[in-house]
Amino acid sequence: MPVRKPRPRDSLASRQALLDAGAVLFAQNGYKGTTLDALADRSGLNKAMVAYYFKSKSGLYQAVLDQGIGAVLSNVEAADIESLPFEARLTAFARAIASGFNNAPFLPGMLVQDYLAGDQGQRPEAFASLARMFQTTRAILERGQIEGKVRAVDPHMLHLSLVGSLVFFGLTKRFRDNLEREGRLPMSNPDMDEYATFLGDMLGAGLRP
C-alpha cells in the first residue's frame, strides 16, 4: 500500500515527533535496541513515516545526533572562545558543552549507548558528527601550545577527560537529584554549569607548563 503523504500543515510537527521519539529511545536503548515499531508507538505515527522523513532508522538517528551536537556547538560558537585568554578558554568550552547538554539532555545517553555498542564505524556520518567536538578541543589545545601556555599533552586524552566527565555528570544528575529530594544525599549536588566551571578550571591549571 503506498504511503500517504502527510498534509503540509502536519509535516513539521510529524517530523519533530519522530525526532523527539528518537531522542528518548536512542538514549535509552541505543541504535540497535530501538525498533521502528517502538519509534511509531512513541511518536504516534506510522513507522513508514521514518522512511518518508529520514529515509531510514539510520537517517533518523543521524538527525537526532546532529541536533544534539548542533546544540553543543552553537553554544561553543556563542561563547566566542577564541577571543578569550587561554586561562579562560577551557572553562568557557566546558560551560558551553554543559549548556548544550542542558539543551539536548538526550545526548549524553546517546553517546554512552553508541560507545557501549562499539558500532560507530558502521555509521561514518555519526562518527564525523562526534569528531566535530574533538576538533574544537584540539584547536584550543594547539593554540595554547603556540602561545606557550600549555605543556605537551595528547589532545584525545584531554578531550576524553573533558567531554567524558561532563557526559557522566549528565547521566548521573537525575540519580543525585532523587537522593537529594529524599534527604539521602550526603554530599553537595552542583548543577551542570557549576561542575563545568570546576572541571575547566582544574584542567586548565593542570595543563600549565
TADA-V125179 format. One record per residue. N is the residue number from 1. RES is the residue in one small letter. SS is DSSP state (A for helix, B for strand, O for the rest). PHI is phi as a letter, one per 30 degrees, with the letter a starting at -180 (* if undefined). OMEGA is omega in degrees with one decimal (NA if undefined). Layout:
n: [N/N]
res: [RES/RES]
ss: [SS/SS]
phi: [PHI/PHI]
omega: [OMEGA/OMEGA]
This chain:
n: [1/2/3/4/5/6/7/8/9/10/11/12/13/14/15/16/17/18/19/20/21/22/23/24/25/26/27/28/29/30/31/32/33/34/35/36/37/38/39/40/41/42/43/44/45/46/47/48/49/50/51/52/53/54/55/56/57/58/59/60/61/62/63/64/65/66/67/68/69/70/71/72/73/74/75/76/77/78/79/80/81/82/83/84/85/86/87/88/89/90/91/92/93/94/95/96/97/98/99/100/101/102/103/104/105/106/107/108/109/110/111/112/113/114/115/116/117/118/119/120/121/122/123/124/125/126/127/128/129/130/131/132/133/134/135/136/137/138/139/140/141/142/143/144/145/146/147/148/149/150/151/152/153/154/155/156/157/158/159/160/161/162/163/164/165/166/167/168/169/170/171/172/173/174/175/176/177/178/179/180/181/182/183/184/185/186/187/188/189/190/191/192/193/194/195/196/197/198/199/200/201/202/203/204/205/206/207/208/209]
res: [m/p/v/r/k/p/r/p/r/d/s/l/a/s/r/q/a/l/l/d/a/g/a/v/l/f/a/q/n/g/y/k/g/t/t/l/d/a/l/a/d/r/s/g/l/n/k/a/m/v/a/y/y/f/k/s/k/s/g/l/y/q/a/v/l/d/q/g/i/g/a/v/l/s/n/v/e/a/a/d/i/e/s/l/p/f/e/a/r/l/t/a/f/a/r/a/i/a/s/g/f/n/n/a/p/f/l/p/g/m/l/v/q/d/y/l/a/g/d/q/g/q/r/p/e/a/f/a/s/l/a/r/m/f/q/t/t/r/a/i/l/e/r/g/q/i/e/g/k/v/r/a/v/d/p/h/m/l/h/l/s/l/v/g/s/l/v/f/f/g/l/t/k/r/f/r/d/n/l/e/r/e/g/r/l/p/m/s/n/p/d/m/d/e/y/a/t/f/l/g/d/m/l/g/a/g/l/r/p]
ss: [O/O/O/O/O/O/O/A/A/A/A/A/A/A/A/A/A/A/A/A/A/A/A/A/A/A/A/A/A/O/O/O/O/O/O/A/A/A/A/A/A/A/A/O/O/O/O/A/A/A/A/A/A/A/O/O/A/A/A/A/A/A/A/A/A/A/A/A/A/A/A/A/A/A/A/A/A/A/A/O/A/A/A/O/O/A/A/A/A/A/A/A/A/A/A/A/A/A/A/A/A/A/A/O/O/O/A/A/A/A/A/A/A/A/A/A/A/O/O/A/A/A/O/A/A/A/A/A/A/A/A/A/A/A/A/A/A/A/A/A/A/A/A/A/A/A/O/O/O/O/O/O/O/O/A/A/A/A/A/A/A/A/A/A/A/A/A/A/A/A/A/A/A/A/A/A/A/A/A/A/A/O/O/O/O/O/O/O/O/O/O/A/A/A/A/A/A/A/A/A/A/A/A/A/A/A/O/O/O]
phi: [*/d/d/d/d/d/d/e/d/c/d/d/d/d/d/d/d/d/d/d/d/d/e/d/d/d/d/d/c/i/d/d/d/c/c/d/d/d/d/d/d/d/d/i/c/d/d/d/d/d/d/d/d/b/i/a/d/d/d/d/e/d/d/d/d/d/d/d/d/d/d/d/d/d/d/d/d/d/d/h/d/d/d/c/d/e/e/c/d/d/d/d/d/d/d/d/d/d/d/d/d/d/d/b/d/d/d/e/d/d/d/d/d/d/d/d/d/i/c/d/d/d/b/d/d/d/d/d/d/d/d/d/d/d/d/d/e/d/d/d/d/d/d/d/d/d/d/i/c/b/d/d/a/d/d/d/d/d/d/d/d/d/d/e/d/d/d/d/d/d/d/c/d/d/e/d/d/d/d/d/d/d/i/c/c/d/a/d/b/d/d/d/d/d/d/d/d/e/d/d/d/d/d/e/d/d/c/d/e]
omega: [-178.6/179.7/178.0/179.8/179.5/178.4/-175.6/-175.5/-179.8/-170.8/-177.5/180.0/179.9/178.9/-179.7/177.6/177.4/177.3/179.8/178.2/178.7/-179.8/-179.8/-172.4/178.5/178.4/-178.6/-168.0/-176.0/-177.4/-176.4/-176.8/179.3/-178.1/175.4/178.0/179.0/177.4/178.7/179.8/-176.7/-176.0/-175.4/-178.3/173.9/-177.5/175.9/179.7/175.3/178.5/-178.0/-175.4/-171.2/178.6/-178.1/173.6/177.9/178.0/176.8/178.4/-178.7/-179.8/178.6/179.8/179.2/177.4/178.9/178.2/177.9/178.0/178.5/-174.6/176.6/175.4/177.1/179.1/-179.2/-179.1/178.7/-172.8/-176.2/-179.0/-175.3/171.0/-174.2/-176.6/-177.4/-172.0/-177.6/178.6/178.2/178.6/179.0/-179.8/177.8/176.6/179.8/178.1/176.9/177.2/175.9/179.1/179.2/-173.2/177.8/-170.2/178.2/178.4/178.0/-178.5/-179.6/179.1/-178.8/-179.1/177.5/-180.0/178.2/-176.5/-179.8/-178.9/178.6/178.0/-174.1/179.4/178.6/178.9/179.7/178.4/179.9/-178.8/-179.7/177.4/178.8/179.6/177.4/177.2/-178.7/-179.7/178.2/-178.9/-177.1/178.4/177.8/177.9/177.0/-179.2/-179.8/-177.3/-172.1/174.9/178.9/-178.8/178.9/-178.1/178.9/177.4/177.0/-178.9/178.2/179.4/-176.2/-174.5/-179.9/179.5/179.1/177.1/-179.8/178.9/179.5/-178.7/-174.2/-177.0/-178.9/178.5/-179.4/178.6/178.8/178.2/179.9/178.6/-179.5/-179.8/-175.7/-179.2/-175.0/-176.9/178.4/178.0/-177.3/173.1/-174.0/-178.2/177.8/-179.6/179.5/178.0/177.5/-176.7/-179.8/178.6/-178.5/179.4/178.9/179.1/-177.9/-177.7/-177.7/-179.5/NA]
